[in-house]
Amino acid sequence: MVGIVVVSHSQKLAEGVKELAEMMAHNVQIAAAGGLDDGILGTSYEKISCAVEDVCGKDGAVVLMDMGSAVMTTELVTENLKDDAIRLVDCPLVEGAVLAAVAASAVQI
């Protein structure tokens, strides 16, 4: 099954989007990578990398980002992981995460 990673500058936003997507598709692996380690706004290479590695199975992972440095940092992570099964998606964060979760859940059935 395809895993999903939500990347945001805000830990609360990433976790909220994850919670909403899980409500629609509870059997999909979804990880939130938001904020910096001390809880302030920003993007963390380590958080994104760990989140991608946590949910990326044999079917790969979809990564959704909010904006700016979240996109740039995620691109760097995926370049370093060198995994062709990881796809970065340019879409609205909340709606995209919910639709990706529902789609991933439907493929499993």
C-alpha positions as CSV (number, residue, x, y, z in Angstrom):
1,M,0.0,0.0,0.0
2,V,1.2,3.5,-0.7
3,G,2.1,5.5,2.3
4,I,1.4,9.2,2.8
5,V,3.6,11.9,4.3
6,V,2.3,15.4,5.2
7,V,5.0,18.0,5.4
8,S,4.3,21.4,6.9
9,H,6.1,24.3,8.5
10,S,3.7,23.7,11.5
11,Q,3.7,20.6,13.6
12,K,0.1,21.2,14.6
13,L,-1.0,21.6,11.0
14,A,0.8,18.4,9.8
15,E,-0.7,16.4,12.7
16,G,-4.2,17.8,12.1
17,V,-4.1,16.9,8.4
18,K,-2.9,13.5,9.3
19,E,-5.7,13.1,11.8
20,L,-8.3,14.1,9.3
21,A,-7.0,11.8,6.6
22,E,-6.8,8.9,9.0
23,M,-10.4,9.5,9.9
24,M,-11.3,8.9,6.2
25,A,-9.0,6.0,5.7
26,H,-7.8,4.4,9.0
27,N,-5.9,1.6,7.4
28,V,-3.4,3.8,5.5
29,Q,0.0,4.6,6.8
30,I,0.2,8.4,7.2
31,A,3.1,10.3,8.8
32,A,3.3,13.9,9.8
33,A,6.5,15.8,9.5
34,G,5.9,19.3,10.7
35,G,7.9,22.0,12.4
36,L,11.3,21.9,14.0
37,D,12.4,19.7,16.9
38,D,11.7,22.4,19.4
39,G,8.2,23.0,18.2
40,I,8.7,26.2,16.3
41,L,7.7,26.8,12.7
42,G,10.1,25.5,10.1
43,T,11.0,22.4,8.2
44,S,13.2,19.6,9.4
45,Y,15.2,17.4,7.0
46,E,15.4,14.7,9.7
47,K,11.6,14.7,10.4
48,I,10.8,14.5,6.7
49,S,13.4,11.8,6.1
50,C,12.2,9.6,9.0
51,A,8.5,10.1,8.0
52,V,9.2,9.0,4.4
53,E,11.2,6.0,5.6
54,D,8.5,5.0,8.1
55,V,5.6,4.9,5.5
56,C,7.4,4.0,2.3
57,G,6.7,0.4,1.6
58,K,7.0,-1.7,-1.5
59,D,4.3,0.4,-3.2
60,G,6.1,3.7,-2.4
61,A,5.0,6.9,-0.8
62,V,3.2,10.1,-1.7
63,V,4.5,13.3,-0.1
64,L,2.3,16.5,0.2
65,M,3.9,19.8,1.3
66,D,2.5,23.1,2.3
67,M,4.9,25.6,0.6
68,G,8.4,27.0,0.1
69,S,11.1,25.4,2.2
70,A,8.9,22.4,2.9
71,V,9.0,21.7,-0.9
72,M,12.7,22.4,-1.2
73,T,13.6,20.3,1.9
74,T,11.4,17.4,0.8
75,E,13.1,17.5,-2.7
76,L,16.5,17.2,-1.0
77,V,15.3,14.3,1.1
78,T,14.0,12.4,-1.9
79,E,17.1,13.0,-3.9
80,N,19.2,11.6,-1.1
81,L,16.9,8.6,-0.6
82,K,17.1,7.7,-4.3
83,D,13.8,5.9,-4.3
84,D,11.8,6.0,-7.5
85,A,8.7,5.0,-5.6
86,I,8.4,8.3,-3.8
87,R,6.2,10.9,-5.4
88,L,6.0,14.6,-4.5
89,V,2.5,15.9,-5.1
90,D,1.6,19.5,-5.9
91,C,-1.9,19.9,-4.6
92,P,-3.9,21.5,-1.7
93,L,-2.5,20.0,1.5
94,V,-5.7,19.0,3.3
95,E,-7.8,18.0,0.3
96,G,-4.9,16.2,-1.3
97,A,-4.1,14.2,1.8
98,V,-7.7,13.1,2.3
99,L,-8.0,12.1,-1.4
100,A,-4.7,10.3,-1.3
101,A,-5.7,8.4,1.8
102,V,-9.0,7.4,0.4
103,A,-7.4,6.3,-2.9
104,A,-4.7,4.3,-1.1
105,S,-7.3,2.6,1.0
106,A,-9.4,1.7,-2.0
107,V,-6.5,0.1,-3.8
108,Q,-5.9,-2.3,-0.8
109,I,-9.4,-3.7,-0.9
